[in-house]
Amino acid sequence: MMYTRESAEVLALQVLGWLAGNEELLPVFLGASGASETDLRAGAADPVFLGSVLDFIMMDDSWVVQVCDAVGARYDSLMTARQALPGGAQVNWT
């Protein structure tokens, strides 16, 4: 599935909601990103922040599986959605 920026933001918001409810992983994200819980609320309206949420989750395959199972998304959807958000274009080094 190809994502528009809007549909990618919707998926990223679902991922953010899942992350916010994950008591084990949320502190890891906050520590890695330097974001506060207040920043999470503000970031929900920022496509760049939403992209960083997807980037973080995609660092670990088990996190991808967990969130995709929770939100009913295909396992490759986070990568595809990320490409539609700012800074997500795939780089071709050829």
Secondary structure, DSSP 8 states (H G I E B T S, - for coil): ----HHHHHHHHHHHHHHHHT-TTTHHHHHHHH---HHHHHHHTT-HHHHHHHHHHHTT-HHHHHHHHHHHT--TTHHHHHHHHSTT-------
